Amino acid sequence: MTLQENGTDPVPTAPWPSRVRFVRTRRFSLKVDVKAVVIAVVLVLVALAVGVWSLGVSTTDRPRLGFGETLSVLAGQTSGAPADLVAAALPAVLLAVVGGAALALSGAIFQTVTRNPLGSPDIIGFTTGAYTGALIAMLVLDLDYTGATMGALVASLVTAFVVYQLGMKNGTGSYRFVVVGIGVNAMLVAFNGYLVATANVQNAASAAAWGMGDLHDIRMSDTVPVIVGVIVLVPFLTVVAPRMRMFELGADSAESKGVDVARTRLVLLILGVGFAAIITAVAGPIAFVALVAPQLAARISPGPGIPLVTSAAVGAVLLVSCDAIARTILAPEVQLPVGVVTTSVGGIYLLGLLIAQSRKATP
């Protein structure tokens, strides 16, 4: 209850929804949306269940493992051929779960800052820039897999710097940031095509396969930098997340609430690029996960804006499911790159979005 300015009559304040609970201690108060927590927990359980099922799916003529048998292998109670099957699939499945969450967090950051559903690292050129760096390392400098990974990481950061300078420096609007990113992405796609077309057939085939986003040959050692990178970046995102929420009403509104817009935007740009770059540098550019996951999370979440935890959970479910489909749909003859499946899912999503928007516009 609050008091009116010209009297003493109390004015009732809007109560919090019944799903919101407060956890208070002497040092802090935490607002918890129970429904959002339940949704996130369910999504995490779905991602784990799909991952366990995917571990037992055979991509050869061998029979697949049952869910219980796969759990027995993970618990160390079963060895032999079943354990070999699980060990072979474990790096890809683990990277799909962690990498999907990382891509979704990257997309959530950019879509919140730009207030644009197209604000995704694969749309505004950052993952394409990573592919450019890998191509230069592999085809021009003749470096190995490690060199390609480092080249992808460096090129992604350089691309982000260029897009930021051209599209958002000196207070330029977020809409221009997206448009500049799309333009830079188009130029990089053309340059990448030139590099592949002028390379020898063997190198071009390897580079093209990497460019579609592929988890097929991932080793356990490849998952370590991705997991470490996510562990390092998440605490920084947690600290800056309250200021990021201020961008949901626009940069001017955030600045009026005391947020250093330029500095916060730059920090968020680094974090967003970091989440996308760590998975892209290892597995190649995986399209549409960063675009689709935050939007799906916003639609199933009860609160306003794009929820970070739910976005990460949706991204994990999406990528681990697409990886399972890519490895098994044409097995044992062919195992598709996961990027082929995510692109198909993203295309269906965009088509559905366009149909929904056209129906809203029709009187």
N, C-alpha and C positions, 0 to 999 in steps of 0.2 A: 504494500500500500504506500502511496505517496501523497503529499499534500498539494493542493492547488496553490497557485501563486497568489491569488486574491482572497484566500480564505483558509479555513481549517478543515474543510470537508475532504476526507480521504478519497483518492482516485485509485481504483483497483489497477494493478499492473498485470500485464499478460503473464499467465503462469507458464512454466516450462511444460512441454509435452510429457505425458506420463512415461514415455520410454526413456527420458533423460534422468540420470541419477548423478549425484555429486559424491565424490570421495574426498573427504576433508581430513587433513592432519594439521598439526601445528604449523607446518612450514609451507604447505601448498594445498590447493583445492583443484581437483580434477573433475571435469565434466565428462560423463560417460553416456554415450547413446547406446542403450542396451540392444536395440534392434540392429544398429550398424555393427556392433560387436558380434552378434549372432550371425549376421550375413557373412562377415569376414571369416569367422571360424568355420562356417559351413563350406565356404569356398576353399579354404586351406585344406580341409579334410577331403574335398573333391579332388584337389590337385594331388594330394598324397595318394589317394586311391587310384587315380588314373596313372600316376607314376609307378606304383607297385604293379598294376596290371600290365603296363607297358614293359616293365622289366622282364616279365615272363613270356612276352610274345616273341615267338621265334621268327626270324627273317630267312630261315633256311627250310629244308625239308624236315627238320626235327620237330616233334610235337611241342606245343607251347606248354608252359607251366601253369598250373592253377594258382589262384590267388593265395591260398593257404600255403602251397609249396614255395611260392616266391617269398612269403614272409618267413618261412622256415629257413630259407637260404640266407636271408638278411639277418636272421637271428643267430646264424652260425651253426644251425642244427643239421643242415644238409650240405653235402659236398659233391664232388664229381661233376658230371655233365651239367646238371641244373645250376650249380654254382658258377660254372664257366659261362653259361648263357646269361646269367644275371650280371656277372662281372663285365661282360662285353657291352651290355646295354647301359650299365650304371652311369658312366660319364655323360652320355648324351641326355639321359633322363634328368640327372642332377643339374646339368647346365640348362636344360629347358626350363626347369622350375625356377632356378635362381635368375637366369637370363630373362625369362618372361616377366618376372617381378621387376627387374631393373629397367627393362624397356617401358613397362607400364608407368613406373615412377617418372621416367624421363618425359614421357608424353603428358602425364598429369602436370608436371612442372610447367612445360611450355604452353599447354592449353590454358592453364590458370593465369599465367603471366600475360599471355597475348589475348586472353578472353576470346579465343578462336578455336573451334574444333579441329581446324587444319594445322594447328600449332603442334606439329609432331616432328621428331628428328628425321624421319624418313621422307617427310614432305618438304621440309625446309633445308634439306641438303646435307645434314651432318653425317648421316650414315653413308650417303653417296660419296662424301668427301673421304670417309674412311676407306671406302672401296678404291678411290683414286690413289690414296697412299699405299695401299696394298699392291695395286697394279704397278705403280712406279717401282716399288721395292722388288717385285717379282720379275717384271718384264724389262725394266730399264736398268736397274742396279744389279739384277741377277742374285738377289738375296734369298735366304732360306725362309722357312716358315716363321721363325722368330723375327727375322727382319721384316717380313710382311706384317706381322702383328704390331710391331713398333711403328712401322710406316702408317698403318691404319689409325693408330692412336694419335700420332702427331698430326696427320692430315685432318682428322676430325676436329681437333682443337683449332687448327689454322682456319678451317672452314667456318667454324663458329665465330672466330674473331672477325673474319671478313664480313659475315652476315651481320654481326652486331655493329660493326663500324658503319656499315652502309645503311642498316635498317633501324637502328635504335640508339645510335649515338646522339648526344645533345638533345635528348628528350623526344626524338622522333617517335611517332605512334607505333603501336603494336601491329596495326594492320599493315603498315609498310614493312615491318620486320618479316611478316609472313610472305608478302609479295616478293621481297628481295630474296628471301630464302628459296622460294620456288624458282626464281630466275637463276640463282646460283646453282641449284640442283639440276636444272635443265642443261646448263653449260657443262657441268661436271659429267652428266650422263653422256653428252656428245664427246667429251674428251676421253672418257673411259672407253667408249666405242672405238675411238681412233686407236687407243693403245692396244686393245684386243685385236683389231683388224690388222695391225701392222706387226704383230708378234708371230712367231712360228706356231705351227698347229698345236704342238704338245703343250707349250706354255700357255697359249690362248685357251685351250680346253680346261687346263687347271685353274686359270684365273676366272674363267666364266663360271665354273662350278662353285668356286669360292664366293663369287658375286651373287649367287642365288640364295646364300644363307644355308649352310649345310652342317648338321651335327653328326653326320655319319662316322667320320674318322676322328672324333674328339677322344682324347685320352684323359685319364684322370688328372694328370699334371696340368692340363689345359683349364680345368675347372678351378684350380687353386687361385689364380689371379682374379678371376671373376668373383668368387666368393669373398676373397679378401677385400676387393674393391667395394663391393656392396656393404660389407661390414664397416668399412671406413667412411663411406659416404652417407649412410643412413643417419648416424648421429648428427652430422652437420645439417642434414635436411630437417631433422626433428627440431633443431634449434631455430632454424629460419622459417619453419612452417607457419607459425602464427603471423609473421609479417607477410608471408606469401598469400595468406588468406585475405589480406587487405586489398590485394589486386583484383579480387573477384568483382568489386564495384568500380574498378578503374584506377589508373595511376594517380589521378587527381585526388580521388577519395582517400587512397592510401597515404598520399603526402599530407593531406589535411589531418590525418590521425597520427602524424609524427613519424612516419616511416621514411627513411632515407631511400627514396625510390631508385636512384641511379645505382647506389651501392648494393641494395638488396637484389635488384634485377641482375646485376653482374654476378653476384654470388649464385643466384638461381641458375643463371646461364651455365656457369661452370659445373654446377651439380648436375644439371640436366644433360649436358654433353658427357660428363663423366659416366653417368649411368648407361647411356647409350653406347659410348665408346668401348667400355670394358667388355661388353658382350659382342659388339661388332668386330672388334679387333681379333677375337678368337674364332667366331663362327661365321663371320661375314655379315653383310647387311640383311637383316630379317625384317621384311616389310610388314606394315600394317598393325603389328602388335601394339606399338606405342600410340598409334592413332585410335584403334578400336577400344582397347581395354579401359582407358579412363572414361570414355563416353558410356560404355556399358555399365561401369561402376557407378557413374552419376545417375543412371536411370534406375538402378536397383537399390540405391542408397536412399534412406529416408530424409537425410539432411540436404541442405543446399550445397552447391559447388561440387567440386570433384574430390572425393575422399581418397587420400593417399593409400591407406592400408587396404581398402577394398580394391583400389586400382591394382595394387601389387598382387593381390590374390587372384583377381580376374586375369591379369597377365600371365601368372604362373599356370592357371588352368588352361588358358588359351594355347600357350606355346607347348606345354607338355602333351596336350591333346593333338595338336597339329603334328608334333614330332612322331607320336604313335601312329597316326594316319600315314604320314610320309614314309615311315619305315615298313609298313605292313600292307598297304593297299595294293601294291603291285609285286610284293615279295612272293617267291624268292628270286624272280628274274631281275627286278629293278627295285632300288630303294631311292625314292624321290628326295631331293633337297627339301628341307622343311620350309624354305622360303616360297616354294611353289604352292604349298598348301595354305600358308598364311596369306599369300597374295590372293588366292581364290576366296578365302574367307573374307578378306578385306573388300574385295570386289562385290561380293554379295551384300556386305554391310552397307557399302556406299550406295548400291542400287536400291536397297530397302530404304535408306535415308532419303534419297532423292524422290522415291515414290511417296513416302510419308509427307515430305515437304510440299510436293505438288498437290496432294490431297488437301493439305491445310490452306494452300493458296487458292484452291478452287472454291468459288462462292456457293 
